Amino acid sequence: MQVKAADPAAAEPRTRPERRARPSRTNPPRWRSRQAKGLAYAAPTAVFVAVFFLLPLLLVGQMSLSDWPLLAGDRGFNAPENYTDATDSTLFWPAVRFTLLYTVIVTVVLLGLALGLALLVQESRPGTGFFRTVYFLPGALGLASASLLFWGLYSPSTGPLSRILGELGLVDDPVSFLGTPTSALLSTVFLIVWKFAGFYMLILLVGLQRIPQDVFEAARMDGASRGQIFRSITLPLLRPSLALTLLLCVTGSLLAFDQFFILTKGGPDNSTVTVVQLIYREAFQRMNLGTAAALSILVLAVLLLINALQFRGLRRADES
């Protein structure tokens, strides 16, 4: 019996085929990198903020430290005269007190009404979409247009409100809704509540719909009442939406201008002059941009302080 000789090629160990060297990847061009794309996306916003916010803010700061007439005159450094003139004005502290009073009233009424409307249309029922739309519709109207509309409604001579009240036998003479300080304030508050209640309702409604329904069902199974569910579950979980609503409401109320400028012109007897109206008077009636700029810087500082206190309070509430 013959034995075949082993093939010397088969006896050699098999080696892995050599891999072809991959070409080294070169770094992509800088304009295609992620950082460059991020800069490209952020550049338009950065330019917009720089041109329409930072540069005007620097200009206002310069104006607040200078004698800066509106039309003609010498401009020179006079700090801190503009700030002292602004605070020494006879209308400054009454305007501050009225603005704070208006802010408190509007904030309390708006938040309470908006939260009530949001709870009312929270669940999907027949007709809920209709009521959501109706409540939000006034928010689509511009504030100046809404103020002109209510100015016509409040007019004692041509407005329909006095006529309707007279036909119902509630009043004998035409009602001057803007004739006294109290009635002018309440009439303006009614306008703002009508205008913005639906908008804030929408913000709170989004917050309510983000709360898991399982939490409410578990609370009901444990025997919790509606009041207990509202205090212990709804309000704590709705805190971010409430914080946003509070921030927008306070800021908008402190910067109130259009509604009072159109409805009351600051009257009667300068009783409804807000801080922003005071800035307008200094700039375009007294032709003194320096004092107006100083008032603007003071308002900006107060807004930053109030917003910082709000964020700090919310942060403490979240940590507790």
C-alpha positions in Angstrom: 0.0 0.0 0.0 1.5 3.3 -1.1 1.2 6.4 1.1 0.9 9.6 -0.7 3.5 12.2 0.2 2.0 15.2 1.9 1.8 18.3 -0.1 4.4 20.7 1.2 2.1 23.6 0.3 -0.7 22.1 2.4 1.6 21.6 5.4 2.4 25.3 5.6 0.1 27.3 8.0 -2.5 29.4 6.4 -2.0 33.1 6.7 -4.8 35.7 6.6 -5.0 37.6 3.4 -3.3 40.9 3.6 -5.8 43.8 4.0 -5.5 46.7 1.7 -4.5 49.8 3.5 -7.4 52.1 3.7 -6.8 55.6 2.6 -6.5 57.9 5.6 -9.5 60.1 6.1 -8.6 63.6 5.9 -10.3 66.0 8.3 -13.4 67.6 6.7 -13.3 71.2 5.7 -14.0 73.6 8.6 -17.2 74.9 7.0 -18.6 71.4 7.0 -17.8 70.7 10.6 -20.5 70.7 13.3 -19.1 73.8 15.0 -19.1 75.7 11.8 -22.7 74.7 11.1 -23.7 75.8 14.5 -22.0 79.2 14.1 -23.7 79.6 10.7 -27.1 78.9 12.2 -26.6 81.2 15.1 -25.0 84.0 13.1 -28.3 85.7 11.9 -29.8 85.7 15.3 -26.6 87.1 16.8 -26.4 89.8 14.2 -30.1 90.7 14.8 -29.6 90.8 18.6 -26.5 92.9 18.3 -28.0 95.4 15.8 -31.5 95.8 17.3 -30.8 95.2 21.1 -27.2 95.6 22.1 -26.3 98.7 20.1 -29.6 100.5 21.0 -29.0 99.6 24.6 -25.5 101.1 24.5 -26.9 104.2 22.8 -29.6 104.6 25.5 -26.9 104.2 28.2 -24.9 107.0 26.5 -28.0 109.2 26.2 -28.8 108.7 29.9 -25.5 110.2 30.9 -25.6 113.1 28.5 -27.6 116.2 27.8 -29.3 114.9 24.6 -32.1 117.2 23.1 -34.4 115.6 20.6 -34.1 118.1 17.7 -31.2 120.5 18.2 -28.8 121.6 20.8 -25.4 120.8 22.3 -24.8 117.3 23.6 -22.6 117.0 26.6 -21.8 114.7 29.6 -24.0 115.6 32.6 -24.3 112.5 34.7 -26.0 112.0 37.1 -28.3 115.0 36.3 -30.7 113.0 34.1 -31.4 110.4 36.8 -32.0 113.1 39.5 -34.2 115.1 37.2 -36.2 111.9 36.4 -36.8 111.0 40.1 -37.5 114.6 41.1 -40.3 115.0 38.6 -43.7 115.5 40.2 -45.2 112.7 38.1 -42.5 110.1 38.8 -43.6 108.6 42.1 -47.4 108.8 41.3 -46.6 107.0 38.0 -44.6 104.4 39.9 -47.4 103.8 42.4 -50.1 103.6 39.7 -48.0 101.2 37.6 -47.5 98.9 40.6 -51.2 99.0 41.5 -52.2 98.3 38.0 -49.7 95.4 37.7 -51.0 93.8 40.9 -54.7 94.0 39.9 -54.1 92.8 36.4 -51.8 89.9 37.5 -54.2 88.6 40.1 -57.3 88.9 37.9 -55.7 87.5 34.8 -54.0 84.5 36.4 -57.2 83.5 38.3 -59.4 83.9 35.2 -57.0 82.2 32.9 -56.5 79.2 35.2 -60.3 78.9 35.6 -60.8 78.9 31.9 -58.0 76.4 31.3 -59.6 74.0 33.9 -63.0 74.5 32.3 -61.9 73.5 28.8 -59.3 70.9 29.9 -61.3 67.8 29.1 -62.4 67.0 25.6 -66.2 67.3 25.5 -68.7 68.3 22.8 -68.2 72.0 22.2 -64.9 72.3 24.0 -63.0 73.2 20.8 -65.6 76.0 20.1 -65.1 77.5 23.5 -61.4 77.3 23.3 -61.5 79.2 20.1 -63.9 81.8 21.4 -61.8 82.4 24.5 -58.6 82.8 22.5 -60.0 85.0 19.7 -59.5 88.4 21.5 -55.8 87.6 21.8 -55.5 87.6 18.0 -56.5 91.3 18.0 -53.8 93.9 18.3 -53.7 95.9 21.6 -54.0 99.2 19.9 -57.0 98.0 17.9 -58.6 96.6 21.0 -58.0 99.9 22.8 -59.7 101.8 20.0 -62.6 99.4 20.0 -63.2 99.8 23.8 -62.7 103.6 23.5 -65.7 103.6 21.2 -67.7 101.3 23.5 -66.9 103.5 26.5 -67.8 106.7 24.8 -70.7 108.3 26.8 -72.1 110.1 23.8 -71.8 107.5 20.9 -70.9 104.3 22.7 -73.5 101.5 23.0 -72.7 100.6 26.6 -74.3 103.7 28.1 -77.3 103.3 25.8 -77.8 99.7 26.7 -77.6 100.4 30.5 -80.1 103.2 30.1 -82.6 101.1 28.2 -82.3 98.4 30.9 -83.1 101.1 33.5 -79.9 100.7 35.3 -78.7 104.3 34.8 -80.5 107.6 34.1 -77.6 109.5 32.6 -74.8 108.4 30.3 -72.0 106.7 32.1 -68.5 108.2 31.9 -66.5 105.0 32.1 -63.2 107.0 31.9 -64.2 110.1 33.8 -62.8 109.2 37.2 -59.5 107.7 38.3 -61.1 104.5 39.7 -63.5 104.0 36.7 -60.6 104.6 34.2 -58.4 102.1 36.0 -61.2 99.4 36.2 -62.2 100.0 32.6 -58.7 99.5 31.4 -58.3 96.4 33.5 -61.4 95.0 32.0 -60.0 95.6 28.5 -56.7 93.9 29.3 -58.5 90.9 30.9 -60.7 90.5 27.9 -57.8 90.8 25.6 -55.3 88.4 27.3 -57.3 85.9 29.3 -57.6 83.5 26.4 -53.9 83.8 25.6 -52.8 82.9 29.1 -55.5 80.2 29.2 -53.8 78.6 26.2 -50.4 78.5 28.0 -51.9 77.0 31.1 -54.0 74.5 29.1 -50.8 73.2 27.5 -49.3 72.7 30.9 -52.4 70.9 32.1 -52.4 68.5 29.2 -48.8 67.6 29.9 -49.7 66.3 33.3 -50.1 62.5 33.1 -53.7 61.4 33.6 -52.5 58.4 35.6 -51.7 60.7 38.5 -55.2 62.0 38.7 -56.7 58.5 38.4 -54.5 57.2 41.2 -55.5 60.1 43.4 -59.2 59.5 42.7 -58.7 55.8 43.6 -57.2 56.8 46.9 -60.2 58.9 47.7 -58.8 62.4 47.1 -61.3 65.1 46.6 -61.2 67.6 43.7 -59.8 70.3 46.0 -57.1 68.0 47.3 -56.2 67.0 43.7 -56.0 70.6 42.7 -53.8 71.7 45.6 -51.5 68.7 45.8 -51.2 67.6 42.2 -52.4 70.2 39.7 -50.8 73.3 41.1 -47.3 71.7 41.8 -47.1 70.1 38.4 -48.4 73.3 36.7 -45.7 75.4 38.2 -43.6 75.9 35.1 -46.6 77.2 33.1 -47.7 79.4 36.0 -44.2 80.8 36.2 -44.2 81.7 32.5 -47.6 83.2 32.7 -46.6 85.2 35.8 -43.5 86.5 34.1 -45.3 87.6 30.9 -48.1 89.2 32.9 -45.9 91.2 35.3 -43.5 92.3 32.5 -46.4 93.4 30.2 -48.2 95.2 33.0 -45.1 97.2 34.1 -44.6 98.2 30.5 -48.2 99.3 29.9 -48.6 102.1 27.4 -50.9 101.6 24.5 -54.1 101.0 26.4 -53.7 104.1 28.6 -52.4 106.3 25.8 -55.5 105.5 23.7 -58.2 105.3 26.4 -57.3 107.9 29.0 -54.3 109.9 27.7 -53.0 109.7 31.3 -56.2 111.4 32.7 -58.2 112.4 34.4 -55.8 114.8 36.2 -52.7 112.6 35.4 -54.1 109.8 37.6 -53.5 107.0 35.0 -50.0 108.0 33.9 -47.7 104.9 33.8 -43.9 104.9 33.8 -43.7 104.2 30.1 -46.1 107.1 29.5 -43.7 109.3 31.5 -40.8 108.2 29.3 -42.9 109.1 26.2 -43.7 112.6 27.7 -40.0 113.3 28.5 -38.9 112.3 25.0 -41.5 113.6 22.7 -43.3 116.4 24.6 -40.5 117.9 26.6 -37.9 117.0 23.9 -35.5 115.7 26.5 -34.1 112.3 25.4 -31.5 112.2 28.2 -34.1 112.1 31.0 -36.2 109.7 29.0 -33.2 107.4 28.5 -32.4 107.6 32.2 -36.0 106.5 33.0 -35.7 103.6 30.5 -32.5 102.4 32.2 -34.3 102.5 35.6 -37.2 100.5 34.2 -34.9 98.0 32.7 -33.1 97.6 36.0 -36.4 97.1 37.9 -37.5 94.5 35.4 -34.3 92.6 35.6 -34.5 92.6 39.4 -38.1 91.4 39.5 -37.4 88.6 37.0 -34.4 87.5 38.9 -36.4 87.4 42.1 -39.1 85.4 40.4 -36.6 82.9 39.0 -35.0 82.6 42.4 -38.3 81.9 44.1 -39.2 79.3 41.6 -35.9 77.6 41.9 -36.3 77.4 45.7 -39.7 76.0 45.3 -38.4 73.3 42.9 -35.6 72.4 45.3 -37.9 72.2 48.4 
